[in-house]
Amino acid sequence: MTFKYNNPSHSKKVVSAVLAGMMALSAGGAAMAAESTEAEQSQTAAVSNTTAPAGLFSDIKVGYWAEKHVYKLANQGILLGNNGLFRPGDAVTQQEAVTMAIRFMNQEGQLNDSTATALPTNMEVGNYFKPYVALALQLGLIDKTEEATADVSKTTWGQKPASREWITKLLIRSLDKEAEAKAQNSQSTGFADDASISTDGKGYVNLAVSLELAKGVEGNKFNPTGSVTRAQLATFFSRGEALTDTAYPNTYTGYVTGLKDGQISLLVNGKVTNFTVNSSTPYFTKDSETRAAEPNVQLYTKVQVVGSAGNAAYVEVIDATPQVESVEGTFARSLSGNKIGIFVGENYETYGYDEATAFIDQNGNAIKLADITADSIIEIQRETFSADKKTVAIRVKSGIVNKSDSGVITEVSTTGKTIKFTNAAGTTEQFTYGDNLIIRYQDRILSLAELKAGSTVKYTVKDSVLQTIELSQGVEQSVRGTLVEIGGNQSTLTFKREGGSLEAKLLAENPEVVINGIQDASLSDLITDATNGDQVELTLNGEDRVTRIQVIGRQMEPMNGASVVSYNSKTKVLTVLDSNKKPFVFTLDDKTKLDYNTTKPTLAGLESLLNEGRKLDLTYVGTRALSVKVIYKYEGTLSGMDTNKKTISVLSGNQTITVPYSTVPAVEIYNKSGASLSDLKIGDKVTVTLGSNQDYVQKVSLNTVAQFEVVSVETNGRVRVKSDSLTSQFYVDQAVLTGEGGQSITASQLTAGNLINVTFEGTTPKAVQVVKRTLAEVTSVDATSVTLKLFNGQSETVPVSGAVKVIKSGSTLTTLNSLTVGDRVEMTKDTDNSTRFRVMTIMSKQFWSYDGVGNQILVKRESTSDTNYRFALGTSVFVHQGDNTLSVQSLKDNDNIVLYLLNNVVMEIQKQ
């Protein structure tokens, strides 16, 4: 970064300098950049002595958290560049921060070389910075007495990294608010490290916090001695412009009076200035940190433009509300001299217009003044930011329309009772409707709810109100009701519509049936009954046939902890007592869902268990059993173990269940052989499996979650995985599998390289969740977010909240500050839902050869004793040179390469 001083006497003194950063002061200390010597600075100046145009900082990508503020300051000339770099994560030095403050205050015109020689002896700074520091002392931005005590034993005063407290003082003073700050010196800052903040610094911190310019860091600390990055300081000065009336020569704030292709016109202090814009012009809004996806500037809104020579380099919407006022009246006639006459109540008034005035009908379409008929209700809009109050638009609010037309429905609004069409001419128009609107398709009268956007229609309008709509083709519609009957040949369906009437519909071929909890549901899974049938939503196609049936409610009742009285295998009649000893009789059939201690339950298998006293959980409708579950285990939280009474207690839902054991039950824990009760602790998630008579504990399984990388998947549901280079295998054919987005998947959809979280019941996998795995380069980081450059070249800023784990050089750290720009990382969610970054190991090698059979590369040995020359490649290893993607086969003998490894597997190869 270089500053370019505009005074000719200083034009050769260009050196490395700061740019800027936020003073949300919400990030911790950033890594300090080594300061160059004065000779090196002069050499740098000879290479680059120009302001970096916005957008040309190669280390500030679109979407970077401080992009908005860097764009603005760079184009205001407050922030200059060097060889297209900004170095957002570098620590700011004191001499750089002072220079930035002088530029922010627009006081460079007051610089004087002669005063620079009077600097205190302990305040040693580079030659370029001397006039800035001298002026800062004169303006009271820094205090000579305070700086006299500065520790300059390790570095000079100017090259010393500016601390957060020191920056806070500088910035509050640059806003001319020192008196306000000193008035708050006696007040506590409220931060946990308040005692670490100097007595005369508390007021500055308090004021900065109240102005929402400063925040704390993790643990409610201010960290007064921490450093401030360039990006953080730039953001502060940018936001600070709202608190000062400092005017910058190339910054214009005013109201938009014209928008044309490639041009924006701005009224500033009574004078219109035109700016050229193009597809690369960055647009921002006052209340957002990120660039607007599309230009969102509207006429008569308040906008700030930074630019020169008629070119807009930065556009920010300050107030998106158009500054206009409206007058409504009845159109009378047009007058000579570009005027119209209207009646406003009983008063007759005239209003002027010009070539820029827009004439618009009630549907938003452009019209001519001659198209407005007498007695139409019109709205005149006038801008309010100039003395002329020019008429900007004349809009017809209601005119009499009588017509017949055809077109396509684009929107149906039941709240506003309007329907919008795109008519045959391609024009969008909107009309109101009343209760007498007739909607039909062939000989069938339709309801308003059956109108869908996209339908082709003919329509008639009388007195500006829709009278009829006729559909040219049937539309898909949805109806709800109670399922009464499925026809014997499964070709018809009878249901009771919401409202009470019975209707019969033809079924389409193979209609889709959706029932929550039943995979691949069919018509036979539906419950039909005149009073207790399934509540369904039916989807009807244009031919009025049912294509989809979704169960949205069932009238089933649960019964937990029932005891079997008897079961008749011939009649399939089950008699039970509920938990209150009340008898119930149910009938089982081939649709009853069964659950007992087997992976493939059958009714024949269940019948052998339905002996007197057996405990069951049921759901039912009337006397029909929908599901029967033999209680063979309890899942919940371990709440007690009494080895004297030989009992185990589990909190399951809101109920504590205590079960005895006669012999010590088996204990299953994944990845632990020979587990016993002593390995369990109160609060563990467990599954207690009962004996065959449901009267004692047979086994206790600890429920755990572990993370693995998939090595291979076999057709029988067995998965080979690895964790920390250790390989194991298990079956997932009976587990619930979900993808990255929570969608259901099958075992065959798992692929090598997938990261999965596996929930175990003891040693049995019960659920498998595919975890999103992001491999990328860290391009910037602060306390709450990380910006990553993905292997596909795209940039992504990831907000991070909650727990964080950074695994780096064998240590696990818990703050984002542990990450460094340039780190290659794998970002995932850990089993405890914390965000985890694993930093890859870096090795510089010379390429030798590629082994396609073993999917590995070989590199040149560094010595005859070097055995670390063969490296396995990841399944989608990223090979590149700069931004050019390569194949591993393109690497040649003796190529210099950098390897990035995760668990000794190469994830990225960078050719030098």
N, C-alpha and C positions, 0 to 999 in steps of 0.2 A: 504494500500500500504506500502511496506517496501523496503528500500534500503539495499542491501547486499554489504558491503565493502569487497574487496578482500584481503586487507592487514591483515595478521593473527592477528596483534596487535589490530585490530578493529573488528574482526569477531563477537564479542559478542555484538557489539553496533548496533543492527539492530532496526530501529524505523520506525514509519509511515512516509512516504515521498511522494513526488510528482511523478507523472508520467508526463503527458505532455499535451500540447494543442496548438492550432493553433496560431498563431499570425496573422492570417488574421485579428486578433483583431477586427473582425466584429461583435461579439456578445457583448451584454452589460454585466454588472456585474452579476455573478452567485451567488447563495446562498453560504454562507461561511460554511464550515464544521468545527465543533468544534474540536479543537486540543486536543489530549490526553495528559495527564501528562507524565513525563519521566518514572514514575513507570509503568503506563499503557502501554507505548511503549515497555518497557522491557518485560512485560508480553505478549504482542502481538508477539514480536520477538520469544519468546519461543514456541509459537504456530506454527508460520510459518517463516521459515528462508530460503526460496528457491525462486529462480526466477520463475515467473509464465510463463509457455510456452505459446507462441502465440496461441490465439484461446481459451484459458481457462479462460479468464476474463468473468465471467458469465454476467456482466453488459455491455459487448461490443458485440452486436449481429452482425451477417452478415448483411451488408448494412448500418451499423452505419457510420455517415459522417466522423469520424476520424479513422475508422477501419484500413485503410492502414497504417497510421503513427504509430498507437499503435502497430500493428504487427511488423513493422520494428524495432522500438526502443526497444521493449520487447526482441526481439531475438538478438539485438546487446548488450544486457546487460545494456543499458542506463536506462531502465525502468523496475522496479521489482514489483512483486505483493504480495498481502497478502490475503491468504485464497481465491484466485481466483477472487478477486474484484479489480476494477480499479477506481471507483468513478469518472467518467468523468466530472460530473457537479460541483464537489467540487472546492472551491476557493483555489488557490495556495498561500502558505505562503512564506515569503521572504527566510527563511532558506531552504525550499524545492527547491525553484527556483534556488538558488545559487548552491545547490548540483547537481541539474540537469545540470546546465551550466558546472560545472567541469567535469562531466561524458561526456557531449557532446563534450568538448574539449579534451577528453581522457587524462586528467591530474591527474587522481587519484594516479598515481605513485609518484607524488610530495607531497602528503599529509604528514604532520609531526605533531605529537601530541604536541611536545614541543612548536611549534609556536602558538598553539591554546590558550595558557594561556595569550597571549599578546593582546587579543581582547579588544577593548574599553569597558569601564564599562557599557555604555548604550546599547551595542550590545549583549544583553543576548540571548543565543541560547541553544538548547538542547545539551547534551554532544556529541552525535553522529555527530552533524552538525558542531561542533567547528573547526575541522581541515579543513573542506570545506570552511567555512567562512573566516578563517585565510588565506588560500591559495587564495581565491578570492580577498582579500585585497592586497596580494602580486602581483597578476597578473593584478590588476587594473580593475577587473570586477565590483567592488563596490568601492566607494570613501569614505574614512574615514571622510573627512570634511562634505560631503553631509549627511552622516548617523548620524553625531553628532547632527543635528537639527531635527531628526526624533521624532515624537510624540509617546512616549512609555508609556503614562499615563494609557491607557486602556488595553494594552497587551504588552508582551515582543517584542523586535525587531524581533526575529526569527519567532514568531508565528503571527506577523502582516500580514494580507492579502496583497500580492504584488499588487500594483496598475498598471494600464496599462502603465503609463509613466515610472514607475520604471522598469518594465519588459522590455520595449523598450530599455532603456539604457543598461540593463544587456545583452540583446541578441545582440545588435549591438557591444558591447565590446567583447562578446564571439566570434564574427566573425572577431575580430581584425580590425574593421572599425571605431574606435572612431575618428581618425583624419578627416575622411571624414564627419562624423556627425558634429563635431565642426565647420567645414568650412561652414555649412549651418545654424548656430545658428541665424544669423541676418535675415534670410528669414522667412516670414509668412508661417504657415503650410497650410493656406487656409481653415481650419476648422472653423465652426461657433463659436466654443468655444476656438479659438486660444488664447484669453487672459487668459484662465484658465490653459494653458500649461506653465510651468516654462520657463524662458528665456533660461537657459542652457539645456533645454530639447527639444527645438524646432528642433534643428539640428538632434537629434536622430529620432524624429518623421518624419521629412522630408526624411531622408535617408531610414527609414523603409518603408515609402510609395513608394519611388522611386524604391526600391528593390522588391516591390509587396509583402512585408511581413506584412504590416499593412494597414488596411482600417478604414474608419470611421464607426460610428453607425448611427442609425436613426437621421434624421435631419442634416446630414453633420456635426456631432460632433465627436470629438475624445474621449471624456469622460476620461480625464487623470487620475482621481481618482478612476475610476471603477475597479472592480476586474477582474482577468483572471482565467478561469477554467483550470482544468488539461488537458482536451481534446484539448483546444485551444493551450496551451503551447507545448504539445507533437507534434502537427501538425507543429508549427513553427520550432522546432528543427529539425524535419524530413526534412522539406523543406530547412532549412538552411544548410543541409549537401551539397547541390549543390553549396554553396558559399564558401566552405572551402575544404582544401585538407587533413583534418584530416583522418587518416587511423584507422579503427577499426579491431581488430584481427580476427573477424569471419565474415567480410564483404568482398565479392569478386566481382569485376567488370571486365568483360572481354567479350569475344566473344564466342558464342555457336559453338562448333566444333562437337558435337555429341548429338543425341536425340534417346534414346531407351526407351522401356517400363520400367518405374521405374527409369530412370537415365537421367541426363543432364550433359554434359561435357563442361567445360568452360576453355578457354585459358586466363590465367591471367599472365601478365608479362613474356610471353614466356613459361609458364608451364601449363600443362593441369591438372585440378582438376575435379574429378567426384563427383556428388552429387546424392543422392537417393531422389526421389520424389514419391508421392502417391496421392490418390484421395483427401486427406485433405490438401495438400500443397496449400497455398493461392498464387494466381497469380495476379499481378497488372501491370499497364502500367504507364509510366511517366506522361502522360497527363490526367489521369483519377483518380478520388478520390475513385471510387468504384471497388470492386473486379471483375476481369474478370470472365464471366460465365464459360468459358472453358480455359484450358491452350492454350495460343496463341503465344508460343515461336517458332521461326523459326531458322533454321541453319544460322550461320554467322551473327546473329544480336547481338547488344550490350545489355548485361543483367547484372543485379546486383542480387547476391544470398547472403542471410544471413543464415548461418548455421554452424554447428560444427559436428565433427566426421563423416563427409561425408554425412550428412543429410541436405537437403534444407528445412529450416523453413519458408523462405520468398523469393519469386521470383518476380523481377520487370523488365519489358522490358524498357530499357533506350532509345534505338533507334531501331525501328522495321524494318529499312531498311537493308537488307542483305548486308554485306560489301564484295561485289564481283565485279570483272571486267569481261568483255566478249570479246572474240575474235571469229570472224566469218570467215569461210573459206570453201573450198571444200575438202572433205575427200579423201585422196589418198590411204593410207594403214596403217595397224598396223605393228609395229616394235617390235623387241625383246627388252627385258628390260622394259616392261610395258610402251611403248611409242607409239604414233601415229604420222603420218605425214599428214599435210594438206597444201594446197595452200592458202595463204592469198594474194589475188591479184596475182602478178607475183612471189611472194616469197614463197619458200618452207620452212616450219617451223615444228619443232617437239615439242611435249608436253608430259609430263609424267602423269601417273595416278597411283592410288593404289587401295587397296581393298575397301576403303571408297568412291571412286568415283562412282557417279550414272550415268548410261547410260539410256537415256530417248528418246522415239520416239516423233514425232511431236504432238501426242495426249496426251502426258504426261505419257505414260505407260512405265514400266521398260522393257528394252531389254538387250541383250548381245552385246558386241563389235562385235562379228561375224555377227550380224544382220544388221550392217551398211554397205550399198553397196557403191562402189566407185562412185564418183561424187555427192554424197549426200551433201547438204549444212548443215554444222553442226556449233553449237555454243559451244565454250569451256568457262566454267565459272571457275574463279580462285579467291580464297579468297585474300583479300588485307591487312589483319591485321597482317600477319607474314612475315618474310623475305623469307620463302620458296615459298609463293604464290602457295599453293597446288591446284591441279585441283579438284574441288568439284563436277562438273557435266559436262557431254558431252551430248548435246541435238541435235537430228536430227531436223532441221528446215524444210527441204523439201527433200523428197525422192520419187522416182517414185513408184506409187501404181496403180495396175490394179486388180480389184476384183469385184465379185458380192457377196452380203451378205444379210442377213435379220436382223432385230432388231427393236428397238423402238427409235423414235425421242425424244431427250431430250432437244434440244434447236435449235431455228432458229434465226440467226442473219442477218438481212437485211443490217445493216451498214457494217459489215465485210464480208458479202456475204459468210457465212459459215453455215453449218448444222452439228449438233453434234448427234451422235447415240450411243446407247448401243447395241453392236452387239450380235449375237446369242451366242457367247462365254462369254458374260458378260463384255467385254472390251469396254471402252469408246473411240471413235475415232471421229475425226472431219475432214471434207473435204470442200473445196471451191466449189462454183457452178458458172456457167456462164449464159448468156442469153439463151443458148440453152437447159437448163435443162427441161426435160419433166416430169410432175407430173400427174398421172392419177389414177382414181378409176373406175374399170371396163371399160366402154366405154366412160367415161367422162374425159375430160382434166380439171385439176384444176389449179388455180392460186397459186402462192407462199403464198399469204395471207391465203389460206385455209389449209395450213399445221399447225398442232397443236402438241405441245409437248404431248407425250403419245401415239401417233399414231403408230400402228404396220405396218411396211413397208418392202418391198424388194428394194434394191438399187444396182446400178452398178457404178463403178468408172473406169475411164480411164485416164492415165497420171496424177493421183492424183486429178482429177476434176470429180465431180458428173455428171453423164450423165442422169440417169433415177431414179425416185422414184415411186413405185407403192404401193398404200395403200391397205391393206388387208381388211379394212372395212371403211365405210363412217365416216366422222368426222363432228362434229358440227361446223358451220361456221356462220359468220355474214356478211350481206350486207346492204347497205344503198341506199335510193332512195326516189322518190316522189310517194305517194300512189295515184293510178289512179282509181281503182275500186275494190269493194268487190263483188264477184259473188252473183247472186240472191239467191242461196241456201246456201250461206256463206260457201262454200267448197273450193273456189279459191280466189286468190288475184292477182291483176295486179298492177305492179309498174314500174316506170321509173328509171332504175339504174343510179347511178351517172356516167355520161359519155354519157347518151343519149338513151340507148336501152330499149325497152319495154320488160318485162318478166312476165310470169304468173307462180304462184306457187300454189301447193295444200296446204290447211291448215290442220294442225294436229287437232285432236279432242280437242275442248275447248282450243284454243291457248290463252296464257296470253297476255293481252293488258295493257300497262302501259302508262298513260297520267298524267303528273304532274298537281296536283290540282283536279283530278277526282278519287275518291275512287271507287274501284271495277269496273274499266272501262271495257267496252265491245266493240265488233266490231261496234255496232251502234253509239259509241261515236267518231269514226274516221271520218275525213274529207277527202273525195275522190274528186279529180279534176285533170284534165290533166295538169293544169298549177299551181293551187293554193292548191293542195292537201297537206296533212300532210307530213312533212319530217320524215321518219321513219328508224329505224334500225331493220332489220328482222333477227331472229335467226332461222337457218335451221338445222334440225337434220341430222343424217347419211343417212336418206331416202329422203333428200332434201325437206322435208315438213316444213312449217312455224310453229314453236312452240311458238314464242314470237314476239310481235309487240310493239316496244317502240317509242312513238312520241318524236322526238328530236328537232322539230321546226314546227311552224305553221306560215302561211303567213297572219295571221289575223291582222286587223287594229283596233286601239282603237278610240272611239269617245266619249269624255266626255262633259257633259253639253248640250246635244242635246235637242231640243224642239219638242214635238209631233205636227204634222200638222193634221194627220188623221190616223185612223186604220180601216181596213175592216176585220171583224171577219170571214167572209166567205172565203175570199181569203188569209187571214193571212198576208196581205200586210200592212206594217207600213211606213208612210211617215214622215220624220223629217227634221228639219233645224239644221245644226251644229252651233257652236258658232259664225261663220262668216255669218250666215243666208243663207248658201248654202244648197239647197234641196238634200235629199238622199231618196232612196226607198229600203226597205229591206223586205225579206220574213221570217216569223217565222215558225218553225216547231217543232215536238215533241222532237228534239235534242237540241233546244235552251235552254241554261241555264238561269233560271229566278231568280230574287232577288228583293223582296220588303218586306215591314214590316210584315213578317209572318215567322213562322218556317217551314211551308210546302207549298212553292209556287206552284201554278198550272197556266197553260195558261189561263184557264177560269177566275181565280182570277185576273190575270194581266190585261186581256182585259178590265175589268171594270174601270181600272185606266188610260187607254191610251186615255184620253180625250185631246182636244187641249190645248197646252201650258204646258203639263206635262214635267218635266225635267227628262232626262234619261242619263245613261252611257251605251254605247254599245261597243261590239267587233264584227267584221264582216269579212267575206271573200267574195269578190265580192258583190253580192246582198243578200247573206245569212247572217242572224243575228245569231252569235254564242252565244251571251249572251246579255241580256237586264236587266238592273238594274234601278229600280225606285229610284231616289235620295230621301231618307227620313232621312238621317243623315250625318253629317260631323264629321270626327275624326281628332284630331290634338292637337295643343298646344293653350291654351287660351291666346290670345294676347291683348284683350281689352274688357272692359265692360263699356258702357255709359248709366247710369241710367236716364240721362236727355233725350237723344235721343232714349232710349230704344232699344239699339242694343248690340249684342254680336259678337265679332270677333274671328275667329279661324284661325291659321296658319296650313293649311293642305297641306303637301308637300311643294312646293315653292309658293303656292297661299294663300293669305289672303282672307277669305270669311267672310263677315259681314251680319248678319241676324237680322232683327228687331223682336220685340215682342210687343204685345198689352197689355197682362196681364203678370204679373211676372211669368216666367216659373217655373215648378217644378224642384227641384234639388235633385238628388239621390247620396248619398255617403254611401258606405258600412259601416255598424255598426254605423250609425248616423241617428237617426230619426229627423224629422223636419228640415232638412237641407235647407239652403237658399243661395241666391247669395253671401251673405256676407261671407259664408264659403269657397268660391273659391278665388283663387289668380292668378295673371298673371303668366304664366309659367306652370300651371297645365295641365296635360294630360286629355282631356275631349272628350266626344262624345255629339254632339248637335243634338237632334232629332227634326225634322220639323213637322209642322202640316200637315193635310191631303192635303192642297193645296200648300205645299212646300214654303209658303210665310212668315212664322213666326216661332219663336222658341217655341217648345212645352215643351221640357225637356232638362236639362243639366245633364249629368252623369259624375262624376269624375272617371277617370280610376286609380285604385289602385292595389297594389299587397300585399297579406297577406300570412303568412305561418301558416299551421295547421298540426296537426297529425290526421290521419284518425282513427276514432273509429269504424265505420261500414259502409258498402255499401249495399244499398237495390236494388232490381231488377229493380225498376222504375227509376233508375238514381239518386236517392237521396243519399247524402253522409252526414253522421254524423261526425263532426270533433270537435277537442278541441284545444284551444290555451290558455296557462297560466291557465289551469284547468277549463276554461269556455267552455261549450259545445254549439255548434250551428249546423245548418244543411242547406243545399242548394242542388239544382239540378245541375248536370253537364252533362245531356244528350245532351245539345246543345253546349257544350264547346268543344274546341280542346284539346285533352288529349295526353300528351307525357310522355314516361318513362324516367328513369335516363339517358339513352344514347341518348335521343332525338327522339326515335322511336315512331310511333303512337301506342296508346293503346286504349282500350275501358274501360268504367266505371267498368265493371266486373273484370278487371285486377287490379284494386286498391284493396289493402288489409289493414286490420287493422294494425296500426303501421307505415304505410307509412307516410313520411313527404312530404307535397305538398305545392308548391307555387301556389296560385290562383290569376289570373288576373281578376279583376271585372270591368265591365262597369256599374257604379252605384252600384246596388245590384245584378246584374246578372253576374254569372261566365262566362267568355268568353274563358279562357284558364286555363288548369291545368297541372303543370309540377311536376313530381315526383322528389324529391330531394334526392341525395345520402346521406345516414346517416351512419356514422362510429362511433361505440362505441369501445373504446380502453383505454389502459393505456399508459400514457406518460412515455417513457423510456429515452428520452433525448430531449433537445430543445436548439436552438440557435436563433440568430436574424432572420434567413431566412428559417428555416425548423424545423419540429417536427418529431421525430421518435416515432411511436406508436406500441404497442404490441396489436394486434387484439384479439378478443375473441377466434378465432380459433388457436391462438398461433403463427401466422405468424407476422413478423416484417415488417413495412412499413415506409419508410422515405418520408415525404410529404413536398416538397418545397412550401413555402407560399410567395406569392408576392401580392402587393396591400393591401387594407384595411383589418384589422384584428379586430375581437371582441372577447374578452375573458370575459364571464359572470361567475363571481366567487363571492360567498358570497354576492349576491345581488347587486354587482357593475359590470359595464361594462367597461372593460379596453381595451386599443388599441395596446398593444405590446405583442409579444410572450413571453417576459420575465416574464409576469404575470403567465405563466404556471410553474408548478413545477414537477420534476420527481416523479412519483408515482400517480399523479392526474389521476382520471378516467374522461374521457371527451366524449362528443358527438360532433363530427366534422361535420359541414354541410356548405352549402352556404346559406347566408341570402338573403332576397328579393332584397337587393341592390348589390348582387353578392360578398359581402365581405365574407371572410372565418370566420366562427363563431365556437368558442369552448365553450360549456357549461360544466362547471366543476361540477361533481356530488357531492352531499352532502354525508358525511361519518357518519355512526353510528355503534357502537359496541354493540351487543345484545346477548342474549341467546335464542336459538331457542326453540319454544314451540310446534307448530303444523302447518300443511299445510291444507288450505281450497281449495280443487280442484274445487268446484262448483264456488266459487267466485274468483278463481285464486289469492289467497292472502296467506300470512303467518302471523302467530301470534307469538309474542316473549314474554319473561317473563317481567312482569312489574317491574320497579325499585322501585316503592312504590305503596301504595294503591290509591294514587291520580294520578298515571301515566295513562293517557288515550291514549298515543301514543304507542300502542302495536300491531296494525293491519296495515299491509302494502300491497298495491296492487303490483302485479308482472307485469313486462313488458311482451310483447307477446313472446319474445325470451330471457328471463332472463338467464344470464350466471352464472352457479353455479360451483364452483371448489374448490379444495384444492391444492395449489401450481399449478403445471402444469397438474393435473389430473382433467378432467371434470366430474362433478357429476350431478345427477338429484335432483330436489328439494325434491322428495319423499324419497331420501336416508338420508336426515337430520334427526337427532334424538333429542329427548328431552334433553335440557341442553347443546347442542352443542354450542360452542362459535363461533359466526359468525360476519362478518363485512358486513354491507349493504351499497351499493352505489346507491343513489337515484337521479332521475331527475324528478322535479315537483312532488315530493312525490310518485313516482313510482319506485320500485326496478328494476334496470337494471343489477346488479351484486351482487352475494352473495359469499363471500370468507369464507370458513370454516377454522377455526384456527387449 
